[in-house]
Amino acid sequence: MPEISRFLGIKIFMYFNEHNPPHFHVQYNEYKASIRIETFGVMEGKLPSKVLGLVVEWAEDHQDELMQNWNTIEESGEYCKIEPLV
């Protein structure tokens, strides 16, 4: 499970051989959630509202990179780290 970014105690992951729709996983303390790349909606799990807001802000800034990682992880297993929220 590649970690693609980390900021403010928030870890962002993508798994190999994942199911559609394109999404990423977030871990913050005991909270975990899966977030759709296209809509930034929570597919599964739960995050504190402030953390979810930060994750969505970050994802909006990096939506193209997230989709690129989704595609390359599926095709070749390769991925790129994405800059954290600043």
C-alpha positions as CSV (number, residue, x, y, z in Angstrom):
1,M,0.0,0.0,0.0
2,P,2.0,3.0,-1.2
3,E,1.8,6.1,0.9
4,I,1.5,9.0,-1.6
5,S,1.4,11.9,0.8
6,R,1.5,12.9,4.4
7,F,0.6,16.1,6.1
8,L,-0.6,17.3,9.5
9,G,-0.8,13.7,10.8
10,I,-2.9,12.7,7.8
11,K,-1.7,9.8,5.6
12,I,-2.9,9.3,2.1
13,F,-2.6,5.9,0.4
14,M,-3.5,4.0,-2.7
15,Y,-3.6,0.2,-3.0
16,F,-2.5,-2.0,-5.8
17,N,-5.2,-3.9,-7.8
18,E,-8.0,-1.7,-6.5
19,H,-11.7,-1.7,-7.5
20,N,-13.5,1.2,-9.3
21,P,-14.4,4.0,-8.9
22,P,-11.0,5.7,-8.6
23,H,-10.3,6.6,-5.0
24,F,-7.7,7.0,-2.3
25,H,-7.5,6.0,1.3
26,V,-7.0,8.4,4.3
27,Q,-5.8,7.5,7.8
28,Y,-5.8,10.0,10.6
29,N,-5.3,8.6,14.1
30,E,-8.0,6.0,14.6
31,Y,-10.1,7.2,11.7
32,K,-10.0,5.8,8.2
33,A,-11.9,6.6,5.0
34,S,-11.9,6.0,1.3
35,I,-12.4,9.2,-0.9
36,R,-13.6,9.3,-4.5
37,I,-11.1,11.2,-6.8
38,E,-13.8,12.5,-9.1
39,T,-16.2,13.9,-6.5
40,F,-14.2,14.0,-3.3
41,G,-17.1,12.2,-1.6
42,V,-16.5,9.7,1.2
43,M,-17.1,6.1,-0.1
44,E,-16.5,4.3,3.2
45,G,-15.4,5.2,6.7
46,K,-15.4,8.4,8.6
47,L,-13.1,11.4,9.3
48,P,-13.5,14.4,11.6
49,S,-15.0,17.2,9.6
50,K,-12.0,19.4,9.9
51,V,-9.7,16.6,8.6
52,L,-12.1,15.8,5.8
53,G,-12.0,19.5,4.8
54,L,-8.2,19.5,4.7
55,V,-8.2,16.3,2.7
56,V,-10.7,17.7,0.1
57,E,-8.7,20.9,-0.2
58,W,-5.5,18.9,-0.8
59,A,-7.3,16.6,-3.3
60,E,-8.8,19.4,-5.3
61,D,-5.3,20.8,-5.7
62,H,-3.9,17.5,-6.8
63,Q,-6.9,15.8,-8.6
64,D,-4.9,15.3,-11.9
65,E,-2.0,13.7,-10.0
66,L,-4.3,11.4,-8.1
67,M,-5.9,10.2,-11.3
68,Q,-2.5,9.7,-12.9
69,N,-1.4,7.7,-9.8
70,W,-4.6,5.6,-10.0
71,N,-3.9,4.7,-13.6
72,T,-0.2,4.0,-13.3
73,I,-0.6,1.9,-10.1
74,E,-3.1,-0.2,-12.0
75,E,-1.0,-0.5,-15.2
76,S,2.5,-0.8,-13.9
77,G,2.6,-0.6,-10.1
78,E,4.4,2.7,-10.3
79,Y,3.3,5.9,-8.5
80,C,4.6,9.3,-7.6
81,K,4.6,11.0,-4.3
82,I,2.3,14.1,-4.2
83,E,3.2,17.3,-2.4
84,P,1.5,17.7,1.0
85,L,-0.9,20.5,1.9
86,V,1.0,23.6,2.7
